[in-house]
Amino acid sequence: MNNFNFLSEWDSAPKPPVKVSSRGFRLAIEESMIGSYTRETLEAVLHEELRLPWPKKDYHPNDSNFSKRDVIKGYTSGWELPQLVALARRVVAELDVEEVLRADVIALLNEYDRGGGVGAPTKNLIFAANGPKPDLVIRDAVSNDIEIVRNGEFCLIYDQPVPADGLKFRQLIQWWRKREELPDSVLERDVGINLHQRLRASIGGNPVELCVFDAYASRYNGDNFDVPVLIPQVYLHFDPSTQLARRAAGQNGSPLARQRMDFLILFSDRHRVVIEVDGKQHYANGEIASPTLYSDMVAEDRRLKLTGYEVYRFGGAELMKPNAPQLLTEFFDQLSERML
């Protein structure tokens, strides 16, 4: 235990520049806490107020050889940018830190937020429908509370706040265990397999969407559940009228295109990635190309992108090729590297 130090050369680190990076956020967080709390108080803040888990099995945070910076690094060891951003938001919102140090954290968060993403937090996550479209009503228009009054048994509703650092497969597993009332004796992996099967069932027999889903699911191998989950069949808009009812009323189609997204990944509560798989129905009526369908599709893409979503499209034909699993694996590797 002698001479143990996570990164001793950072002990006298300067205030971070306003530059979005894991290192910049780590420094800003460290300086805000180091300058605001005693060594004893800091440990209580991290453990009791922020409820951060201590990941080091061989060491304890109250070891006298640890500096304040060492303690913070111990609690946040291995954290990537989304987790550090989430902690920075908590520092600003929940902790009593020196105002000048708080300003450094806020400056970084403002710069991070200018980099894109959706401005509003996730409120309703309705997904994996494997039957008729749910019938929704607005229970409280002021609070944006919705309720499914019919066909709710065919879809899933994630009713927990989405963490600032995104929705991981492990968190969805924990939610699924509670929802299905699965006892603690059931292994986490078995709960995950059960959830995976339910999500996969929502895709039906669509071979190209299943190809995407299965390629991403390989990222969970080895119980690697702390990765953002790929959520299938997510409702983006809701139109209470059917296409048939609108045509009967003399209306042309739906005022809200693409009511349901093929796949959604929440890399953070703000950074959301939509993945669409385009079959012929997206750009043709039968065997005849439809400029109208295509223009509706790209118009909806523009709208989504302007609100902060990232949209990636795959053609159904390219996912029917033998190299499709490799193509998708490389895409998800590159996407994860860029987003995390």
C-alpha positions in Angstrom: 0.0 0.0 0.0 3.0 2.3 0.4 3.5 5.0 -2.3 0.1 4.1 -3.9 -1.1 7.0 -6.0 -3.5 6.9 -9.0 -1.8 9.8 -10.9 0.4 11.7 -8.5 1.7 14.2 -11.1 -1.8 15.7 -11.2 -1.7 16.7 -7.6 -1.0 20.3 -8.5 -2.9 20.4 -11.8 -4.0 23.8 -13.1 -7.6 24.7 -13.7 -8.9 23.0 -16.8 -9.4 25.0 -20.1 -12.9 25.1 -21.5 -12.4 22.1 -23.7 -14.6 19.1 -23.8 -12.7 16.0 -23.0 -12.6 13.3 -20.4 -9.5 14.9 -18.9 -11.0 18.3 -18.8 -14.1 17.1 -17.0 -12.1 15.0 -14.6 -9.9 18.0 -13.7 -12.8 20.3 -13.2 -14.6 17.8 -11.0 -11.5 17.1 -8.9 -10.7 20.8 -8.4 -14.2 21.7 -7.4 -14.2 19.0 -4.7 -10.6 19.4 -3.6 -11.1 23.2 -3.1 -14.4 22.8 -1.3 -14.1 19.9 1.2 -11.7 18.5 3.8 -10.3 15.1 3.2 -12.8 13.5 5.7 -15.8 15.4 4.4 -14.9 14.6 0.8 -15.1 10.8 1.5 -18.5 11.3 3.1 -19.7 13.4 0.1 -18.6 10.8 -2.5 -19.9 7.8 -0.5 -23.0 9.1 1.3 -24.3 12.0 -0.7 -23.4 11.0 -4.3 -23.6 7.3 -3.4 -20.7 6.3 -5.7 -19.5 2.7 -5.4 -15.8 2.1 -4.5 -14.4 -0.1 -7.2 -11.1 -1.0 -5.7 -11.2 -4.4 -3.9 -7.6 -4.2 -2.6 -7.7 -0.7 -1.2 -10.1 1.4 0.9 -10.9 5.1 0.4 -10.1 6.0 4.0 -6.4 4.9 3.7 -4.2 7.6 5.1 -1.8 7.5 2.1 -4.6 8.7 -0.2 -4.7 12.4 -1.1 -8.0 14.0 -1.8 -7.3 13.6 -5.5 -6.5 10.0 -5.1 -9.9 9.4 -3.4 -11.7 11.0 -6.3 -9.8 9.1 -8.9 -10.4 5.9 -7.0 -14.2 6.4 -7.2 -14.1 7.4 -10.8 -11.5 5.1 -12.1 -12.1 4.0 -15.7 -15.0 6.4 -16.2 -15.6 7.6 -19.7 -16.9 11.0 -20.9 -20.7 10.4 -20.5 -20.2 9.3 -16.9 -18.0 12.2 -16.0 -20.5 14.6 -17.6 -23.2 13.1 -15.5 -21.1 13.5 -12.4 -20.3 17.1 -13.3 -24.1 17.8 -13.5 -24.5 16.4 -10.1 -21.7 18.5 -8.7 -23.4 21.6 -9.9 -26.9 20.6 -8.9 -26.3 18.8 -5.6 -23.0 19.8 -3.9 -22.0 22.9 -2.0 -18.8 23.7 -3.8 -17.0 27.1 -4.0 -18.6 29.4 -6.6 -15.5 30.0 -8.6 -14.9 26.3 -8.9 -18.5 25.6 -9.8 -18.2 28.2 -12.6 -15.4 26.1 -14.1 -17.6 23.0 -14.2 -20.6 25.0 -15.6 -18.3 26.4 -18.3 -17.4 22.9 -19.4 -21.0 21.7 -19.3 -22.1 24.6 -21.4 -19.4 23.8 -24.0 -20.4 20.2 -23.9 -24.1 21.1 -24.4 -23.2 23.3 -27.4 -21.7 20.3 -29.1 -25.1 18.9 -30.0 -27.7 16.5 -28.7 -31.3 16.8 -27.7 -32.2 19.6 -25.4 -35.0 18.1 -23.4 -34.6 15.1 -21.1 -36.2 11.7 -21.9 -39.7 11.6 -20.4 -41.5 8.6 -22.1 -39.7 5.5 -23.5 -42.3 3.2 -25.1 -40.7 0.4 -27.1 -40.6 -3.2 -28.3 -44.3 -3.4 -29.3 -45.1 -6.9 -30.5 -48.8 -6.4 -31.2 -51.3 -3.7 -32.0 -50.4 0.0 -31.6 -50.9 1.2 -28.1 -53.7 3.7 -27.5 -52.3 6.6 -25.6 -54.0 9.5 -23.8 -52.4 12.5 -22.1 -53.3 12.1 -18.4 -51.7 15.4 -17.4 -50.9 17.8 -20.2 -49.1 20.2 -17.8 -46.6 17.5 -16.7 -46.6 15.6 -20.0 -47.8 12.5 -18.3 -49.2 9.8 -20.6 -51.2 6.7 -20.0 -51.8 3.6 -22.3 -55.5 2.8 -22.1 -55.5 0.0 -24.7 -53.0 -2.5 -26.1 -50.5 -1.7 -23.3 -49.8 -5.4 -22.9 -48.1 -5.5 -26.3 -45.4 -2.8 -25.5 -42.9 -2.0 -22.9 -42.6 1.3 -21.0 -39.4 2.2 -19.2 -40.7 4.1 -16.2 -37.4 5.1 -14.7 -35.4 8.3 -15.3 -32.8 7.9 -18.0 -29.4 8.5 -16.4 -27.4 11.4 -17.7 -24.7 9.0 -19.0 -27.2 7.0 -21.0 -29.2 3.8 -20.7 -27.1 0.7 -20.3 -28.2 -2.9 -20.8 -27.5 -3.6 -17.2 -29.9 -0.9 -16.1 -32.6 -2.3 -18.4 -31.9 -5.8 -17.0 -32.4 -4.4 -13.4 -35.7 -2.8 -14.5 -36.8 -6.0 -16.2 -36.1 -8.1 -13.1 -38.3 -5.8 -11.1 -41.0 -5.6 -13.7 -41.2 -9.4 -14.1 -40.8 -10.0 -10.4 -37.8 -12.3 -11.0 -36.1 -13.2 -7.7 -32.5 -12.4 -6.8 -31.7 -16.1 -7.2 -32.0 -15.7 -10.9 -28.6 -14.9 -12.4 -28.2 -11.5 -14.0 -27.2 -13.2 -17.2 -30.4 -15.3 -17.3 -32.5 -12.2 -16.7 -30.6 -10.5 -19.6 -31.3 -13.4 -21.9 -35.0 -13.3 -21.0 -35.1 -9.6 -21.7 -33.1 -10.1 -25.0 -35.7 -12.6 -26.2 -38.6 -10.3 -25.4 -36.9 -7.4 -27.3 -36.1 -9.6 -30.2 -39.7 -10.8 -30.4 -40.8 -7.2 -31.1 -38.9 -7.3 -34.4 -40.9 -10.2 -35.7 -39.6 -11.9 -38.8 -37.9 -9.0 -40.4 -34.5 -10.5 -41.3 -32.6 -7.3 -41.9 -33.7 -5.7 -38.6 -32.9 -9.0 -36.8 -29.4 -8.8 -38.4 -28.8 -5.4 -36.8 -30.2 -6.5 -33.5 -28.1 -9.7 -33.3 -24.9 -7.9 -34.4 -25.3 -5.4 -31.6 -26.3 -8.0 -29.1 -22.8 -9.6 -29.5 -21.5 -6.6 -27.6 -23.1 -8.0 -24.5 -21.0 -11.2 -24.7 -19.0 -12.1 -21.6 -21.6 -10.4 -19.4 -20.5 -7.0 -20.7 -23.7 -5.3 -19.7 -22.4 -1.8 -19.0 -22.8 -0.7 -22.6 -25.6 1.4 -24.1 -28.5 -0.8 -24.9 -30.0 -1.1 -28.5 -33.7 -0.4 -28.0 -36.0 -1.7 -30.8 -39.3 -0.4 -32.1 -39.3 2.9 -30.1 -42.3 5.2 -30.4 -41.2 8.7 -31.4 -44.6 10.3 -32.3 -48.1 9.2 -31.6 -51.0 9.7 -34.0 -54.3 8.5 -32.4 -55.9 8.3 -35.8 -55.3 5.4 -38.2 -54.4 6.0 -41.9 -57.8 4.6 -42.9 -59.6 7.0 -40.6 -57.7 9.9 -42.0 -58.4 9.0 -45.6 -62.1 8.6 -44.7 -62.1 12.1 -43.3 -60.5 13.4 -46.6 -57.1 13.8 -45.1 -53.9 12.8 -46.8 -51.8 10.6 -44.6 -50.5 11.3 -41.1 -49.3 14.7 -39.9 -46.5 12.9 -38.1 -44.3 10.8 -40.2 -42.3 7.8 -38.8 -44.2 7.2 -35.7 -41.9 4.4 -34.7 -38.1 4.2 -34.9 -36.5 0.9 -35.8 -33.7 1.3 -33.1 -32.6 3.9 -30.6 -29.4 4.1 -28.5 -29.2 6.5 -25.6 -25.5 7.2 -25.3 -26.5 9.9 -22.8 -29.8 11.5 -22.0 -29.0 14.1 -24.7 -27.0 12.1 -27.2 -29.5 9.9 -29.0 -28.8 7.8 -32.1 -31.5 6.5 -34.3 -30.8 3.6 -36.6 -33.2 2.9 -39.5 -33.3 -0.1 -41.8 -34.9 0.8 -45.2 -36.9 -1.8 -47.1 -38.7 -1.1 -50.3 -41.7 0.2 -48.3 -39.6 3.3 -47.4 -39.2 4.5 -51.0 -41.5 2.5 -53.3 -45.1 1.5 -53.8 -44.8 -2.1 -54.6 -42.2 -2.2 -57.4 -42.6 1.4 -58.4 -40.3 4.0 -57.0 -42.2 6.7 -55.0 -40.6 10.2 -54.9 -43.2 11.2 -52.3 -42.3 8.4 -49.9 -38.6 9.2 -50.3 -39.2 12.9 -49.7 -41.2 12.2 -46.6 -38.4 10.0 -45.3 -35.6 12.6 -45.8 -37.8 15.4 -44.5 -38.3 13.5 -41.3 -34.6 12.8 -41.1 -33.9 16.5 -41.3 -36.4 17.3 -38.6 -34.9 14.7 -36.3 -31.4 15.9 -36.9 -32.4 19.6 -36.3 -33.8 18.6 -32.9 -30.5 16.9 -32.0 -30.8 13.2 -32.9 -28.2 11.5 -35.0 -29.7 9.3 -37.7 -28.0 6.4 -39.5 -29.7 4.4 -42.3 -28.9 1.0 -43.7 -30.4 -0.3 -46.9 -32.1 -3.6 -46.6 -30.2 -4.9 -49.6 -26.7 -4.3 -48.0 -27.8 -6.2 -44.9 -28.8 -9.3 -47.0 -25.1 -9.7 -48.1 -22.9 -12.3 -46.4 -20.6 -9.7 -44.9 -23.5 -7.8 -43.2 -22.5 -9.0 -39.6 -18.9 -7.8 -40.1 -20.2 -4.5 -41.6 -22.4 -3.9 -38.6 -19.8 -4.8 -36.1 -17.4 -2.3 -37.6 -20.1 0.3 -37.7 -21.0 -0.1 -34.0 -17.3 -0.1 -33.0 -16.8 3.2 -34.8 -20.0 4.7 -33.5 -19.2 3.7 -29.9 -15.7 5.1 -30.2 -17.0 8.4 -31.4 -19.8 8.7 -28.9 -17.9 7.5 -25.8 
